[in-house]
Amino acid sequence: MTVRMTDAPGDYDEVNVEVLDVLVKGTSDTGENGWISIGTFTPQVYNLLDLTGGFNVVLANNVLVPSGNLGQIRLLLGDNNTVVKDGVTYPLNTPSAQQSGLKIKVNTILLPDITYNFLLDFDVNQSIVVEAGSSGNYNLNPVIRVVSNSTSGIIKGSVTTTPPGVQVLAAVDVNGTVVSAFTNAEGKFQINGIPAGTYTLTLTPDSTSGLLPVSIENIVVENGQATNVGVQVLE
């Protein structure tokens, strides 16, 4: 089994998270017994905003785990977590992550002799919470989608804008739930975890740009495959 981490970017310069280990558990109970460490990486700080446009980091690579039910994946975080906004660095509090880790429910059956790839997709916009009042503290309240390559596909591409450098939100509706990703600094985007089917992709530029949204219809997605829509021009 392979576990990777990526990010759907948000309105920050950096979101730095220290990851110490990744663990799995066969059940969904809240107890502390039964966790297995599968991390194959050196604990370090990752800027989640570096993991956009199709980039990701491998946390567990080709690790053998028992077949059967996979209940949860757990990220154990350190305390060296920060947010950079408008050039200013702020501590990023993770109220429960250092003690119990970030527990992500998976609840899927792993069959014998099959390689599974799981992607942990952070949504930074929804995961960073600014405390009310004058404290200005930033808390991590993680919103993470677990994506398996065996049961979903990818929509990716790039956007050029006039004027250049406008950030664009790429989004598709999956059975009533909007799944989206922003373009990175190079204009690239990648939307993970899209079940097989035919979709309409909507590209929505920053509202201050004056550019209009564009829709691309009849995008076919196959499980385990990446559908590349190429370069889209907004002007």
N, C-alpha and C positions, 0 to 999 in steps of 0.2 A: 504494500500500500504506500502511496506517495501523497503527502500533504503539502500544499503550497499556500502562500498568502499573497493577496493582491488587494487593491483598493479602488473604490469608486470615489473620486476626489471631491473635496469640499472647498470652502472659502477660507483657506489658510495657506501660509507660506510653507510651513512644515507641520507635520504631526508625527512626533517621534515616540515610539513605543519600544520598551525593552522586553524582548521575549527570551525567557529562560529555558522553556521546555514545552513540548507538545505531548499530550497523553491521550489514550483512548480507553473506553470502557464499554463492555458488552451490554450493559443495562442502562436504563434511564433513571434509576433511583438517585436520590440526592446524597447518599452516603459516601464516605471517603474510601471505602474498600473497593478493590477491583480495578483500580487505575493502572495502566501499563504505559511506561515512558517509551516513546518511539522516536524522539528527536534525534536527528543525525547532523545537527548544525551546531556551530559555536554560539553560545548565548551572546546577543549583541543588541544594539539599538537600531531599529529600522525606521526610516522616514516613510510613512505610508504613502505619501504623495509621490515618492519615486516609483511606486508600484502601480502605474496607470498605463493606459494605452497598450495593454498586453504584457507588460512586465510583471513578474512575480518573483518570489523568493521561495526556495525549497526548504521546508522545515523538517520533513521526514522523507527519505528517499529509498524506495524499494525495500521497505521494512516488512518482514513477515509477521502477520497477525493471524490469530485463529479465525477460521471461517465461522459463519453464524451471524448472530445479530451484532451490529455496531450501534450502540446506543448513543454515545456522546464522544465528542472531541473536546479537549480542554487545553487552553493556552495558559501557561503559567508566566505571569509578568513580573518584572523587577520593579524598582521604584524610580528608575531614571527615565521618566516620561515627561515630555514637554510639548507645548504648542507654540508655534511662532506665527504671529499675526501682525502685519504691518511693520515687520522688522523687530518686533519686541517678543522676547521669549517669556512664556508663562509656564509654571508647573502644571502638569496634567495629572489630576488626582484619579486614582483607580481604586475606589473605596473597598471593593471586595477582591480584586484580582490577585493581589499579593498573597492573600490568605488562602483562597479557594480556587483561584484561577478563573478564566472566562470559560464557562461551560456552554457548549453548543450542542443542541440536540440534533442527532442525525437519524437514528431509527431506520436503518436499512440492513438488508441481509447481504452478507459477503459470501459469495459462492467459492468453493475450493478452486485453486489453480487459475484464478483470474486476477489480473493486475487492476487495481482501482486507483484512480487519481481524484483526490478531493481538493477543491479550491475554497479557501476561506476568504470571502469577499467582504471587506469592511466598507460600510457606507459612512464616510467621515461626516457628511452634513448632518446625519441623524445621530451619530455616535458621540459628538462633542456637545456637552451641555454647559452653558454658562450659568453660574449660580445667580439667582436674583439678588438685588441689593447692591451695595457698594463694594463687596468683597472682590468681584471680578474673577473669582476662581473658576477654573475649567475642570469639569469632571468628565471621565470617560464612561459613558453608558452605552456599551457597544451594541451596534446593530450589524450583525454578520450573517450573510447568506452562505450556506454550505452547498457547493456545486459539485456534482459528480460527472465526469466525462462520459460515463456509460449511459446516463439518463438525460443528457442535455447537450446542446450545441452552443455555438458562439456566433455572434454577429459583430464584425469588426470593419473598420475602414478609416478614412481620414477626411478632414474637412479643411478647405481653404476659404478664407473670407476676404472680402473687400469692404472696409479696411482690414489689413492682416492682423492676426493675433487675437481675434474675438473668440472667447470661449463659447463652446456649443454643447448643449445637452442632447445626447442621443438616447432615444427611449422607444421601447416597444411595450404594447399591452399584452400581458400573458394571462389570459383567463380572468380579466378584471383587475390584475395587479400590474402596475407600471414598473418595469425594470429598466434602469437607466445607468448611464455613465457619462461623465464630462470628457471632453477632449483634453489631451495633455498639452504641454508647451509646443509640441510638434504638430498639433492638430489631429493626433491619432486617438481613436476610441476603441474600446472592446467591451461588449456586453456579454457577460458570462451567464451560464445557467438557463438557457432558453430551450424548452422542450421542443422536440421535433414538431414542425408545423409550418404554416405560411403566415407571415406577419407584415405589418406596415411599420416602417421605421420613421420616426419623426425627429428631425434635427431642429432644435430651437436655440437660436443665438441669444447671447446676453441682451436683455431688453434695452440697454442703453445704446446698443450699436445701431439701432434703426433698421436692422435686417429682419426679414420675415422668415418664419419657420418654413421648412420644406419637408414634404412627406414622400417616402419611397415605398411603393406598394409591391406586394407579391414577392417578398423575400423568403426563400425556402430554407429552412433550417433542418439539419439532420443530426441525430444524436451522435456525439463523438466527433463531429466535424465543425470546422470554422467556415462560415459564409462571409466572404469579403465583398463588400459593396463598392470597393474602390474609392476613388477620390471624388468627393462631392464639393461643389462650388456654391458658396452663398455670396451673393452680391446685390 
